[in-house]
Amino acid sequence: MNLRGKAAITGIGETKFVKEGDRSIYELAAEAARNAMQDAGLLPREIDGLITLGALSTTARLNNTLASYLGIEPTYSAEASVYGASGGYALKLAAEAIAAGAARTILVVGADVNFLKKPSNEMCELADEYQKPLIGAGINQHYGLVAMLYDHLYGDSSRARAKIAVMQRFNASYNENSLFGHKPLSEDDVLSAPVIVSPLTLYEIVAPCDGALAFIVSSAKDARAITDTPVYIEGAGFYSSHMLMTDADLWRNGLVTPIQQSARIAFEMAGISASDIDVCGLYDCYTIAVILTLEDMGFCKKSEGARFVIERDLTFKGDLPVNTSGGQLSVGQPGDAGGMVNIIEVVRQLMGRCGDRQVPNAEIGVTNSNGGFFSNECTLVLRRGG
C-alpha cells in the first residue's frame, strides 16, 4: 500500500522521563495521550482509532483499558508488538488504517516503566527454550558481539562509537526532558568507562526508564484544519527477518541488517534518497546500532560507517543532525516505546518546535526503529507540511 501523503501527524505528547518513578504504566500512557490530544486541540470523542504498544514490564495490555479510561470509543483498534520497532510500526499501521478508510483520527500511545526493575518474562520464552542453553547470551552480549565483529571486519570503531555517545549527550544538554543532559560527557569518559560487555562501555548502552509518548495521526484532508504544522508520513517500510540472534543473517553477510530492506521500501515510497534527508532519528540502543543504520540506510557504504561518524558533525548544529534530543542514550528508554523517543524529536524538528536545538529549514526527516536484535526494522520518511 502506498501511503505517501495519505496521513499526517497532527499532535504529539510525552511525559517526563525518570529513571524509576512511582506511577503506573496506565497513568503514564494517559498523561501522554492527553498531552497529544491537547496539542492537536481534539477531544476524546473526536478520536476514532487507538493503537498501543506492547510493554516490557508487564504482559497486560493497554488498549482497552486506556480507551475506557480516556473515554474513547474507537472503530479501529490495534496493538503493535515488534519490540523496539513498535513505535514506528504503530505509526505505519495508523497511516494504513487511515488510507484504507478504517479511521480518520488515530491516537498512538507507547508507555512503560523501567523494565529492569519490573521485567516481564514474555519476551524470553523462545530464547530460554533454545538460545540461552547453548550460548548463554543476553541482549548486551548480542550487541557486544556485533561491535566486536565490526572491528574485526572493518577496523577499530571505538572512537566513532564514543563520538556518537558524546554528540548525543551534547544534543541532550539542550533538552530539559532527558535523563542525562545535565551531565557533560567526553570521548575520554566513554573510552575509559567500565566495560559492560566487550567492547561496549557504560555510556554506549541505553538506560531504561519510566515514560510515555503519544501521537495523533489524522487523514491528510483533516490535517490542515487541526494544525498549521502537520507532518506527513511520506514513506513507511517494515522488514522482519528473524527472532533468535543465532538466526541473524548479519553474522554471515558482512553485518548487513534488515534496515537495508525497510529503508529501501520507505525511501522508494517517498521518492527520496539519503541525500535528501535533513534530520534523522536513528534507533540507538547501543552506539554500534547507529553506525550500522547509517551504512544500511545509504548514508555511506558498508565498512565506512565509523569513518563517516569521525568525519561528520551529527549534532543539531552539524551537517547531518542525528538524534537531536539526545536519543535514547541520553534521554532514556521507556521500554519498547523507546523507539518513539527519536520519532517524536524528528516530528518536533519538522514542526519547528525545538527551540535552541532547532535544525534550520528542516523539511524531510527519517526515522528507524529496531526491534530485538536487528530482528524487526521500521523506517519512516516524514515531511513538513507546506
DATAGI-V118387 format. One record per pair of residues at least 24 apart in sequence whose C-alpha atoms are under 8 Angstrom apart, sorted by sequence separation. I is the first residue (numbers start at 1). J is the second residue. D is the distance in whole Angstrom. If there is no record, write none. Layout:
I&J&D + I&J&D
This chain:
12&36&4 + 13&37&8 + 48&72&7 + 50&74&6 + 163&187&6 + 166&190&8 + 237&261&8 + 238&262&5 + 274&298&6 + 275&299&7 + 343&367&6 + 11&36&5 + 12&37&8 + 47&72&7 + 48&73&7 + 49&74&5 + 54&79&7 + 162&187&5 + 165&190&8 + 237&262&4 + 274&299&6 + 342&367&7 + 11&37&7 + 13&39&7 + 44&70&7 + 45&71&7 + 47&73&8 + 48&74&4 + 49&75&6 + 50&76&6 + 51&77&6 + 52&78&7 + 53&79&6 + 54&80&6 + 76&102&6 + 236&262&8 + 237&263&6 + 11&38&8 + 12&39&6 + 44&71&6 + 45&72&6 + 47&74&7 + 48&75&6 + 49&76&5 + 50&77&5 + 51&78&5 + 52&79&5 + 53&80&5 + 54&81&5 + 75&102&7 + 76&103&6 + 237&264&7 + 238&265&8 + 11&39&5 + 12&40&8 + 44&72&5 + 45&73&7 + 48&76&7 + 49&77&6 + 50&78&7 + 51&79&5 + 52&80&6 + 53&81&6 + 75&103&7 + 159&187&7 + 162&190&6 + 237&265&5 + 11&40&5 + 51&80&7 + 54&83&7 + 162&191&7 + 236&265&7 + 237&266&4 + 339&368&8 + 10&40&6 + 235&265&8 + 236&266&4 + 339&369&5 + 235&266&4 + 236&267&8 + 339&370&7 + 54&86&8 + 159&191&8 + 234&266&8 + 235&267&6 + 53&86&6 + 158&191&7 + 235&268&8 + 236&269&7 + 263&296&8 + 264&297&8 + 324&357&7 + 350&383&7 + 351&384&7 + 53&87&7 + 235&269&5 + 259&293&7 + 263&297&6 + 350&384&5 + 234&269&7 + 235&270&5 + 257&292&8 + 347&382&8 + 26&62&7 + 30&66&7 + 234&270&5 + 256&292&8 + 260&296&5 + 29&66&8 + 53&90&7 + 255&292&8 + 259&296&6 + 260&297&6 + 52&90&7 + 165&203&7 + 259&297&7 + 321&359&8 + 30&69&8 + 51&90&6 + 165&204&6 + 257&296&7 + 26&66&7 + 30&70&7 + 256&296&7 + 280&320&8 + 282&322&7 + 317&357&8 + 158&199&8 + 279&320&7 + 280&321&6 + 281&322&6 + 282&323&6 + 316&357&6 + 162&204&7 + 278&320&7 + 279&321&5 + 280&322&5 + 281&323&5 + 316&358&7 + 317&359&7 + 51&94&7 + 161&204&7 + 278&321&7 + 279&322&6 + 280&323&6 + 281&324&8 + 284&327&7 + 285&328&7 + 286&329&8 + 316&359&6 + 283&327&8 + 284&328&6 + 285&329&7 + 283&328&8 + 284&329&7 + 256&302&8 + 281&327&8 + 148&198&7 + 148&199&6 + 147&199&7 + 144&197&6 + 145&198&8 + 147&200&8 + 49&103&6 + 144&198&6 + 48&103&6 + 49&104&8 + 51&106&7 + 55&110&8 + 57&112&7 + 144&199&6 + 48&104&7 + 49&105&6 + 50&106&5 + 51&107&6 + 52&108&6 + 53&109&7 + 54&110&8 + 55&111&7 + 56&112&7 + 57&113&6 + 140&196&8 + 141&197&6 + 144&200&6 + 283&339&6 + 47&104&8 + 48&105&6 + 49&106&4 + 50&107&5 + 51&108&5 + 52&109&5 + 53&110&5 + 55&112&6 + 57&114&7 + 140&197&7 + 47&105&5 + 48&106&6 + 49&107&6 + 50&108&6 + 51&109&6 + 52&110&6 + 53&111&7 + 57&115&5 + 46&105&7 + 47&106&6 + 50&109&8 + 56&115&6 + 57&116&8 + 283&342&7 + 47&107&7 + 58&118&8 + 282&342&7 + 57&118&5 + 58&119&7 + 59&120&6 + 281&342&5 + 57&119&5 + 58&120&5 + 281&343&6 + 56&119&6 + 57&120&5 + 59&122&7 + 56&120&6 + 281&345&7 + 281&346&6 + 280&346&7 + 56&123&8 + 279&346&7 + 279&349&8 + 33&107&7 + 33&108&8 + 33&109&6 + 32&109&7 + 206&284&7 + 206&285&5 + 29&109&7 + 205&285&6 + 206&286&6 + 279&359&8 + 29&110&7 + 205&286&5 + 29&111&5 + 204&286&5 + 205&287&7 + 28&111&6 + 204&287&5 + 279&362&7 + 28&112&8 + 278&362&5 + 281&365&8 + 283&367&8 + 26&111&8 + 278&363&6 + 279&364&7 + 280&365&6 + 281&366&6 + 282&367&6 + 283&368&6 + 25&111&6 + 277&363&8 + 278&364&5 + 279&365&5 + 280&366&5 + 281&367&4 + 282&368&5 + 283&369&5 + 8&95&8 + 25&112&5 + 277&364&5 + 278&365&6 + 279&366&7 + 280&367&6 + 281&368&6 + 282&369&7 + 283&370&6 + 7&95&5 + 25&113&6 + 276&364&7 + 277&365&6 + 6&95&7 + 24&113&7 + 277&366&7 + 7&98&7 + 3&95&7 + 6&98&7 + 7&99&7 + 21&113&8 + 116&208&7 + 3&96&7 + 6&99&6 + 20&113&7 + 115&208&7 + 20&114&6 + 114&208&5 + 115&209&8 + 1&96&7 + 19&114&7 + 114&209&4 + 3&99&7 + 113&209&6 + 114&210&5 + 112&209&8 + 113&210&4 + 112&210&6 + 113&211&6 + 111&210&8 + 112&211&6 + 111&211&6 + 112&212&7 + 111&212&4 + 153&254&8 + 110&212&6 + 111&213&6 + 109&212&7 + 110&213&5 + 142&245&7 + 109&213&6 + 110&214&6 + 109&214&4 + 150&255&7 + 108&214&5 + 109&215&7 + 107&214&7 + 108&215&5 + 107&215&6 + 108&216&6 + 107&216&5 + 108&217&8 + 146&255&8 + 259&368&8 + 106&216&6 + 107&217&6 + 105&216&7 + 106&217&5 + 270&381&7 + 105&217&6 + 106&218&6 + 105&218&4 + 131&244&7 + 266&379&6 + 104&218&6 + 105&219&7 + 266&380&6 + 267&381&7 + 104&219&5 + 131&246&7 + 259&374&8 + 262&377&6 + 263&378&8 + 266&381&6 + 231&347&7 + 258&374&7 + 262&378&6 + 263&379&5 + 127&244&7 + 257&374&6 + 258&375&7 + 262&379&6 + 263&380&8 + 104&222&8 + 258&376&7 + 259&377&6 + 231&350&7 + 258&377&6 + 259&378&8 + 98&218&7 + 99&219&8 + 231&351&7 + 259&379&8 + 98&219&6 + 207&328&8 + 230&351&7 + 95&217&7 + 165&287&7 + 206&328&6 + 207&329&7 + 212&334&7 + 229&351&5 + 94&217&7 + 164&287&6 + 206&329&5 + 207&330&8 + 209&332&6 + 210&333&8 + 211&334&5 + 205&329&7 + 206&330&8 + 208&332&6 + 209&333&5 + 210&334&5 + 213&337&7 + 162&287&8 + 204&329&7 + 207&332&5 + 208&333&5 + 209&334&5 + 210&335&8 + 212&337&7 + 91&217&8 + 161&287&5 + 164&290&8 + 203&329&7 + 206&332&7 + 207&333&6 + 208&334&6 + 209&335&7 + 248&374&8 + 161&288&6 + 206&333&7 + 208&335&7 + 213&340&7 + 248&375&8 + 213&341&8 + 245&373&6 + 243&372&7 + 244&373&8 + 161&291&8 + 243&373&8 + 213&344&8 + 243&375&6 + 242&375&5 + 241&375&6 + 242&376&8 + 240&375&6 + 241&376&7 + 240&376&4 + 239&376&6 + 240&377&6 + 95&233&7 + 238&376&7 + 239&377&5 + 238&377&6 + 239&378&7 + 237&377&8 + 238&378&4 + 147&288&6 + 237&378&6 + 238&379&7 + 146&288&8 + 236&378&7 + 237&379&5 + 143&286&7 + 236&379&6 + 237&380&7 + 92&236&6 + 171&315&6 + 235&379&8 + 236&380&5 + 143&288&7 + 161&306&8 + 164&309&7 + 170&315&7 + 171&316&7 + 181&326&7 + 235&380&6 + 236&381&6 + 160&306&5 + 163&309&7 + 234&380&8 + 235&381&5 + 160&307&7 + 163&310&7 + 167&314&7 + 168&315&7 + 178&325&8 + 233&380&7 + 234&381&5 + 235&382&7 + 167&315&6 + 178&326&7 + 233&381&6 + 234&382&6 + 89&238&7 + 154&303&5 + 157&306&6 + 160&309&6 + 181&330&6 + 233&382&5 + 234&383&7 + 153&303&8 + 154&304&8 + 160&310&6 + 164&314&8 + 175&325&6 + 180&330&5 + 181&331&7 + 232&382&6 + 233&383&7 + 159&310&8 + 174&325&8 + 175&326&7 + 179&330&6 + 180&331&6 + 231&382&6 + 232&383&5 + 171&323&8 + 172&324&7 + 178&330&6 + 179&331&5 + 231&383&5 + 232&384&6 + 171&324&5 + 172&325&5 + 173&326&8 + 178&331&4 + 179&332&6 + 231&384&5 + 232&385&6 + 168&322&8 + 171&325&6 + 172&326&4 + 177&331&7 + 178&332&7 + 230&384&7 + 231&385&5 + 168&323&7 + 171&326&5 + 172&327&8 + 229&384&7 + 230&385&5 + 168&324&7 + 170&326&7 + 229&385&6 + 168&325&7 + 169&326&6 + 228&385&8 + 229&386&8 + 168&326&4 + 172&330&6 + 167&326&8 + 168&327&6 + 172&331&7 + 17&177&6 + 19&179&7 + 169&329&8 + 16&177&6 + 17&178&7 + 18&179&7 + 168&329&7 + 169&330&6 + 17&179&7 + 168&330&7 + 165&329&7 + 40&216&7 + 36&214&6 + 35&214&8 + 36&215&6 + 37&216&7 + 32&212&6 + 33&213&7 + 36&216&6 + 31&212&8 + 32&213&5 + 33&214&5 + 32&214&5 + 33&215&8 + 174&356&7 + 28&211&6 + 29&212&5 + 174&357&6 + 28&212&6 + 29&213&7 + 29&214&8 + 41&226&7 + 40&226&6 + 171&357&7 + 40&227&7 + 19&207&8 + 19&208&7 + 20&209&6 + 21&210&7 + 19&209&4 + 20&210&6 + 18&209&6 + 19&210&6 + 17&209&7 + 18&210&5 + 17&210&6 + 18&211&7 + 17&211&5 + 16&211&6 + 17&212&8 + 15&211&6 + 14&211&8 + 15&212&6 + 14&212&6 + 15&213&7 + 14&213&4 + 13&213&6 + 14&214&6 + 12&213&8 + 13&214&5 + 12&214&6 + 13&215&6 + 12&215&5 + 11&215&6 + 12&216&6 + 10&215&8 + 11&216&5 + 9&215&7 + 10&216&6 + 11&217&7 + 9&216&6 + 10&217&6 + 9&217&4 + 10&218&6 + 8&217&6 + 9&218&6 + 7&217&7 + 8&218&5 + 7&218&6 + 8&219&6 + 7&219&5 + 8&220&6 + 6&219&6 + 7&220&5 + 10&223&6 + 6&220&5 + 9&223&8 + 5&220&7 + 8&223&6 + 7&223&8 + 10&226&7 + 11&227&8 + 10&227&6 + 10&229&7 + 10&230&5 + 114&334&7 + 115&335&7 + 9&230&6 + 10&231&7 + 113&334&6 + 114&335&7 + 8&230&6 + 9&231&5 + 112&334&5 + 113&335&7 + 8&231&5 + 9&232&6 + 111&334&7 + 112&335&5 + 8&232&4 + 9&233&7 + 111&335&7 + 112&336&7 + 7&232&6 + 8&233&6 + 111&336&8 + 112&337&7 + 6&232&8 + 7&233&6 + 110&336&7 + 111&337&6 + 5&232&6 + 6&233&7 + 110&337&5 + 4&232&8 + 5&233&6 + 6&234&8 + 4&233&6 + 5&234&5 + 3&233&7 + 4&234&4 + 110&340&8 + 143&373&8 + 3&234&6 + 4&235&6 + 142&373&7 + 3&235&6 + 2&235&8 + 3&236&7 + 139&373&7 + 87&336&7 + 86&336&7 + 87&337&6 + 84&335&8 + 85&336&7 + 86&337&7 + 87&338&8 + 88&339&7 + 84&336&5 + 87&339&5 + 88&340&7 + 83&336&5 + 84&337&7 + 86&339&7 + 87&340&5 + 84&338&7 + 85&339&6 + 84&339&6 + 88&343&7 + 4&269&7 + 3&269&7 + 4&270&6 + 2&269&6 + 57&335&8 + 56&335&6 + 88&367&8 + 55&335&6 + 56&336&7 + 88&368&7 + 55&336&6 + 88&369&6 + 54&336&7 + 55&337&8 + 87&369&7 + 53&336&7 + 85&368&8 + 86&369&7 + 53&337&7 + 85&369&4 + 84&369&6 + 85&370&5 + 86&371&7 + 84&370&5 + 85&371&4 + 83&370&8 + 84&371&4 + 83&371&5 + 84&372&6 + 92&380&8 + 82&371&6 + 83&372&6 + 89&378&6 + 82&372&8 + 88&378&6 + 85&376&6 + 88&379&7 + 84&376&8 + 85&377&6 + 88&380&7 + 83&376&8 + 85&378&6 + 82&376&6 + 19&332&8 + 17&331&7 + 17&332&7 + 17&334&8 + 12&344&7 + 9&347&8
